Amino acid sequence: MIVIGLTGSIGMGKSTASAMLRRMGVPVHDADASVHRLTGPGGAAVARIEEAFPGATKNGAVDRAALGPKVFGDKAALKRLESILHPMVAADRNAFLKACALQGRPAAVLDVPLLFETGGDRLCDLTIAITAPLFIQAQRVLARPGMTPEKLRDIRSRQMPETEKRRRADVVIWSSLGRRPVLRALQNTLTMPVEPRNRWRSPHA
């Protein structure tokens, strides 16, 4: 089974690419969705986050409006939060990959915004970076409700520079060219000959 890492900074079009892959029938593990499950009602991370950040939960779920000010701009607090969430997301990801391998899937995608930053690319046989010019990224992100230039700067400071992300990726896809070119590029990538080098091999291969 080929493990494909899909990444892209905020506003670059990664979510659109991820949705396209799902429509093509490729299983996708969304790291952000995993975090939402872990921090949602009854989520496994809720109690530990409340312990680390008192007052950050409400009605059995993480209250993002309350948690945000506790970690925004505070690197130590952010690392404390990540130390809770990252191992849980990793366990969820591994269960997904194991299931895909047992099903005999030819490929599986890991949708991870901070793929290179967290070393997640080491689990992948192929990596894809969805990118766009920075001014287009800013236009897209600042159009979102509640987003400010300050918040965008903070997010960018925690993400790898685009030039480095493009350099590290096996495949670079520009979302600024429109949806159709992105779809074609994804289709072409799925047909690339790639030798699996990870342990997630299908028992039926």
ChimeraX attribute file (.defattr): number of C-alpha atoms within 10 A of each C-alpha:
attribute: neighborCount
match mode: 1-to-1
recipient: residues
	/A:1	25
	/A:2	24
	/A:3	26
	/A:4	21
	/A:5	27
	/A:6	28
	/A:7	28
	/A:8	28
	/A:9	24
	/A:10	18
	/A:11	20
	/A:12	25
	/A:13	24
	/A:14	23
	/A:15	18
	/A:16	14
	/A:17	23
	/A:18	23
	/A:19	13
	/A:20	17
	/A:21	19
	/A:22	12
	/A:23	10
	/A:24	13
	/A:25	11
	/A:26	17
	/A:27	19
	/A:28	22
	/A:29	21
	/A:30	18
	/A:31	20
	/A:32	13
	/A:33	12
	/A:34	17
	/A:35	18
	/A:36	14
	/A:37	17
	/A:38	20
	/A:39	23
	/A:40	18
	/A:41	16
	/A:42	14
	/A:43	15
	/A:44	16
	/A:45	22
	/A:46	23
	/A:47	18
	/A:48	14
	/A:49	21
	/A:50	18
	/A:51	11
	/A:52	13
	/A:53	17
	/A:54	13
	/A:55	14
	/A:56	21
	/A:57	22
	/A:58	13
	/A:59	9
	/A:60	14
	/A:61	22
	/A:62	24
	/A:63	17
	/A:64	13
	/A:65	10
	/A:66	15
	/A:67	18
	/A:68	12
	/A:69	11
	/A:70	16
	/A:71	16
	/A:72	13
	/A:73	13
	/A:74	10
	/A:75	11
	/A:76	10
	/A:77	15
	/A:78	14
	/A:79	13
	/A:80	14
	/A:81	18
	/A:82	13
	/A:83	11
	/A:84	15
	/A:85	20
	/A:86	15
	/A:87	11
	/A:88	17
	/A:89	21
	/A:90	14
	/A:91	10
	/A:92	16
	/A:93	18
	/A:94	14
	/A:95	12
	/A:96	18
	/A:97	25
	/A:98	15
	/A:99	14
	/A:100	21
	/A:101	23
	/A:102	15
	/A:103	12
	/A:104	15
	/A:105	19
	/A:106	17
	/A:107	22
	/A:108	23
	/A:109	24
	/A:110	25
	/A:111	23
	/A:112	21
	/A:113	21
	/A:114	19
	/A:115	26
	/A:116	21
	/A:117	13
	/A:118	11
	/A:119	10
	/A:120	15
	/A:121	23
	/A:122	14
	/A:123	17
	/A:124	21
	/A:125	18
	/A:126	23
	/A:127	24
	/A:128	25
	/A:129	27
	/A:130	27
	/A:131	25
	/A:132	20
	/A:133	12
	/A:134	12
	/A:135	9
	/A:136	15
	/A:137	18
	/A:138	17
	/A:139	11
	/A:140	14
	/A:141	19
	/A:142	16
	/A:143	10
	/A:144	10
	/A:145	7
	/A:146	8
	/A:147	11
	/A:148	14
	/A:149	11
	/A:150	9
	/A:151	15
	/A:152	15
	/A:153	12
	/A:154	13
	/A:155	14
	/A:156	14
	/A:157	10
	/A:158	12
	/A:159	18
	/A:160	16
	/A:161	11
	/A:162	18
	/A:163	9
	/A:164	10
	/A:165	23
	/A:166	18
	/A:167	11
	/A:168	15
	/A:169	19
	/A:170	14
	/A:171	16
	/A:172	19
	/A:173	25
	/A:174	17
	/A:175	22
	/A:176	16
	/A:177	10
	/A:178	10
	/A:179	15
	/A:180	10
	/A:181	14
	/A:182	20
	/A:183	18
	/A:184	11
	/A:185	16
	/A:186	19
	/A:187	14
	/A:188	10
	/A:189	18
	/A:190	17
	/A:191	8
	/A:192	9
	/A:193	8
	/A:194	13
	/A:195	10
	/A:196	15
	/A:197	15
	/A:198	13
	/A:199	13
	/A:200	21
	/A:201	21
	/A:202	19
	/A:203	11
	/A:204	11
	/A:205	9
